[in-house]
Amino acid sequence: MLQFIMTAAESADQQALNPMSGMPTMLIMLVLFIAIFYFMILRPEKKKKKDAEDLRNSLHKGDKITTIGGITGKIVDIKDEKIVIETGEDQVRMELQKWAVMTNETAEKEKSKRAEEAKQAAQKAKEEKAKAKADKKSGTN
């Protein structure tokens, strides 16, 4: 027991004399902190910006959009950094900056329609596979 206490005391003295002994642990903790910061904060923010830029670059005439301010309308003209939309039944035209577009309802509908078609095709393929399996099983018996 006395030897254990002496060994612990000696190692504590050596660490006090050598302040660099805890450096690798601190370096690992720093790298870990930076990695967590990147994956939790920076990466999702970059993805949001990229998605918003893709949305604004994919605008076409006839798309129904909603702006950041809540204005909804149909695109009638697209310029470099501006769009002209038509709102309401009285066909009021407004010129807006592209960065003000929040959602493209037309593109979202098309995307959900394609997803539904893919889901139905997968279900149909699954049913055909089950039917072929049943036919094969009944044909061998």
Buried (B, 14 or more C-beta within 10 A) or exposed (E): EEEEEEEEEEEEEEEEEEEEEEEEEEEEEEEEEEEEEEEEEEEEEEEEEEEEEEBBEEBEEEBBBBBEEEBEBBBBEBEEEEBBBBBEEEEEEEEBEBEBBBBBEBBEEEEEEEEEEEEEEEEEEEEEEEEEEEEEEEEEE
